[in-house]
Amino acid sequence: MSQVTITKACIRCKQAHTIQMPEADYERWQNGEHIQNVAPYLSADDRELLISGICGPCFDDIFAGEDEDE
């Protein structure tokens, strides 16, 4: 099975991250399927980076102190 390697820099800290996924899953995501359904094997941080361009540590920093119940 062919793999796709995605290297993406966080839009906030500019640190590059590399994510690999099967080409078939990448194509499904590019064709509109939700990343959490296509690639549940990726970490939540990797999926967030692909969706928003923000890495996990920056996401946590941005939303630190946010109450999930609000």
N, C-alpha and C positions, 0 to 999 in steps of 0.2 A: 504494500500500500504506500502510495506516494505521500510525503509529508510537505507541509507548507511551513516555512519559517518566517515569522513576522517579527520585525524589530521595530519597536515604537518607543519614542521618547515621551516621557511624561510632560504634559504641557505646563506643569507648575515647576517641577524641580529640574527638568531637562535630562534626567537620568534615563538612559536607554535600557529597555527590557526586551528580552527575546522570548517568544512564545512559539511552540510547535504544535501543530494539529494536523490530522489527516486532511488531505486535499479535498476529499468528498465533504467533510464537515465544514471546511472553510467555504466551499462553494454554496452549501446549503445556507450558511449564515449570510453570505453575500447576496443570496437570492431572497432574503427577507425573513428567514426563520430566526427566532429568538436564540441568542447565544447560549442561554442557560439550558435550552432544550437540545441544541445541537452539540454542545461541548460541556456536559455536566462534569467531566473529568478535569476541566481546568479549574484552578482556584478562583474564588470570588474576586480576588485582587486582579488576576489575569483577565477575567471577563470584564471587570470594570475598566481596566486599561484599554481594552479593545473597544468598549462602548463609548467612554467619555474622554479617553486620553489622559486620565488621572491615575497615577499608581496608588497602590494600597496605602502606603504610609502618608502620602499627601492627602488622600481621601479622608483617612482617619484624623489627620491634623485639621483639615477644613471643618469637619463635623464634630470635633471634640467638644464635649459638653452638651451636645444635642440630646434631648430626651426623646427616646423612641415613642413615648406615649403622647407626645404633643402633636 
